Amino acid sequence: MKLRVQNIQGLTPNFTVTIDEDSDMAFKGGSELRVTNQSALPLPFGTTTAFAARQITHSPRRGYENGELRYNLSTQKLEVFNNGVWSG
């Protein structure tokens, strides 16, 4: 199922938007994700073991893309995915 939207706004009081764990948000062309008026941007986080055990089985993409970010609790570092490897 595909849903095309121009603008998504969260609901009060926290103005949050939640999507299912196995969902993808894809941005094409000149599209972008803007997070405004926030003091922080939440990122995926977990231990090295938890990341290694997690398999992407429900997502249509079935993998990671260059530039994706996550926070590794084991190393206490921000990691970026590039050419098949997470490094931080």
Legacy VTK file of the C-alpha trace (Angstrom):
# vtk DataFile Version 3.0
C-alpha trace
ASCII
DATASET POLYDATA
POINTS 88 float
0.000 0.000 0.000
1.345 3.431 -0.887
0.205 6.687 0.600
1.165 9.967 -1.018
1.129 13.010 1.215
2.370 16.551 0.939
2.489 17.414 4.628
2.322 15.383 7.857
1.771 17.134 11.159
1.642 15.507 14.571
-1.275 15.698 16.959
-1.326 17.809 20.131
-0.109 17.976 22.831
3.298 16.596 21.708
2.848 16.866 17.947
4.212 13.368 17.407
3.785 11.125 14.397
4.125 7.372 14.868
4.434 4.744 12.158
4.549 0.972 12.497
7.916 -0.646 13.228
8.016 -2.418 9.866
7.080 0.670 7.824
9.270 2.644 5.457
9.269 6.333 4.715
10.739 6.941 1.263
11.651 10.384 -0.045
12.047 10.844 -3.786
13.312 13.628 -5.973
13.632 16.910 -4.113
11.607 15.677 -1.131
13.018 16.036 2.362
12.204 15.430 5.988
12.137 18.614 8.054
12.066 18.540 11.824
11.401 22.022 13.147
11.207 23.588 16.601
12.765 20.526 18.261
15.684 20.331 20.658
16.592 16.770 19.586
16.032 14.255 16.805
15.371 10.712 18.054
17.499 8.025 16.377
17.322 4.238 16.415
19.453 2.848 19.254
20.577 -0.500 20.606
23.546 -2.642 21.554
25.940 -4.208 19.059
24.384 -7.607 19.843
20.831 -6.339 19.380
21.686 -4.720 16.042
23.376 -7.915 14.809
20.369 -10.037 15.846
17.816 -7.762 14.198
16.789 -8.856 10.752
14.819 -6.610 8.472
12.160 -9.030 7.325
9.033 -6.909 7.047
10.398 -3.815 5.351
10.002 -3.601 1.571
13.586 -2.288 1.293
15.015 -5.270 3.178
18.262 -3.510 4.002
20.048 -0.302 4.898
20.954 2.623 2.675
24.076 4.783 2.723
23.783 7.695 5.130
21.449 6.069 7.646
22.245 6.798 11.313
21.905 4.888 14.582
23.297 5.141 18.126
25.220 2.122 19.422
24.779 1.734 23.194
27.680 -0.744 23.433
30.251 1.634 21.950
28.395 4.817 22.964
28.928 6.162 19.452
26.806 7.466 16.628
27.186 5.171 13.612
26.618 5.820 9.932
25.980 3.171 7.272
28.254 3.398 4.234
28.883 0.806 1.526
27.597 -2.135 3.567
29.292 -1.231 6.863
28.185 0.534 10.046
31.026 2.667 11.459
31.298 5.297 14.138
LINES 1 89
88 0 1 2 3 4 5 6 7 8 9 10 11 12 13 14 15 16 17 18 19 20 21 22 23 24 25 26 27 28 29 30 31 32 33 34 35 36 37 38 39 40 41 42 43 44 45 46 47 48 49 50 51 52 53 54 55 56 57 58 59 60 61 62 63 64 65 66 67 68 69 70 71 72 73 74 75 76 77 78 79 80 81 82 83 84 85 86 87
